[in-house]
Amino acid sequence: MQNVLPDRLPWYIAGPALGLLVVALYAFGNKALGASGAYRAALGAVLRQPGAEIWRAWYFVGLFVGALAVAVLRGGPTVELGYATLGTVVPMLYLVPLLFTAGTLMGFGARWAGGCTSGHCLRGVSELSPASLGASATFFGVAVLLANALHVLTRGVL
Amino acid sequence: VNGLGFVCGLTFGFVIVAARLSDDNVIRDMLLLRDPQPYLVIGSAVLVAAPLLHLLRACRWRAPLGGETVAFRGEAIRRHHLAGAALFGIGWAISCTCPVPALGMLATGNLLGLPVVAGLLTGIVLRDTLVAAKGARRVFRPVPAG
């Protein structure tokens, strides 16, 4: 089963494929693509909350299965605790709460901003929505600055 | 539309992981501006989607499963978009992953995707709870006369 997939799907296939997905969701279902909303819907579906968007919960399940399919095609999935760079610097005892905190910031931030990288950068920017253009610029601006600041402050370790 | 959601999710998850965007080192190299590939992925996605979406809207396309005509309208930029995005950016730079890639991490067996996914859910619920609390307070506030 190995080598069915290239080690890394090149951008000129991955990018247009993601773009077509945004279009397909509108063309067939008149729905706006987004991942943070899918997290919310999945939780709502599990907790049987009224008003949860069930199709988004299915989208969430699809994300997981799609990722799993790649792992299987690559001969996996292999259970591991792998955090390439951060994992070499931060001991596991601190790494888990740190990642949890980072996740919480992203979840809170995405909900506050009305979307995350897929909802704003992919779908919203394609709609040329001013809010999404601003949010995307901020996502990248803040993350690039902070990543580079960490890189310099840790003398290139992070 | 549930089936459509599943199929779109499946393809999305597949492409993200196949393009190695669920690899924290790839995102790190992207944020350190060493690897142009993730930017090219997003850029080409937008270049493909933008004209097609606007074409759908211009010809008042009726989605077979969605009923109505495709009519997205750009949202005006407000402060909460930027504040939330800044918070998101901080988490992104630390974790080097975001909602779909984190799920991809978990699905491919990397158990460290789990705290990120748990954090994402916690953050989302926290924000929604805060909004609901604010809304409740607003209801009890006396309405000014006139």
Interface residues (C-beta under 8 A of the other chain):
Chain A: L5 P6 D7 R8 L9 P10 W11 Y12 A14 G15 P16 A17 L18 G19 L20 L21 V22 V23 A24 L25 Y26 A27 F28 G29 N30 K31 A32 L33 A35 S36 A38 Y39 R40 L43 I54 W55 R56 A57 W58 Y59 F60 V61 G62 L63 F64 V65 G66 A67 L68 A69 V70 A71 G76 P77 T78 V79 E80 L81 G82 Y83 A84 T85 L86 G87 L95 V96 P97 L98 L99 F100 T101 A102 G103 T104 L105 M106 G107 F108 G109 A110 R111 W112 A113 G114 C116 T117 S118 H120 C121 L122 R123 G124 V125 S126 E127 L128 S129 P130 A131 S132 L133 G134 A135 S136 T138 F139 F140 G141 V142 A143 V144 L145 L146 A147 N148 L150 H151
Chain B: V1 N2 G3 L4 G5 F6 V7 C8 G9 L10 T11 F12 G13 F14 V15 I16 V17 A18 A19 R20 L21 S22 D23 D24 N25 R28 L31 L32 L33 Q37 P38 L40 V41 I42 G43 S44 A45 V46 L47 V48 A49 A50 L52 L53 H54 L56 W61 A63 P64 L65 G66 G67 E68 T69 V70 F72 G74 E75 A76 I77 R78 H80 H81 L82 A83 G84 A85 A86 L87 F88 G89 I90 G91 W92 A93 I94 S95 C96 C98 P99 V100 A102 L103 G104 L106 A107 T108 G109 N110 L111 L112 P115 V116 V117 A118 G119 L120 L121 T122 G123 I124 V125 L126 R127 D128
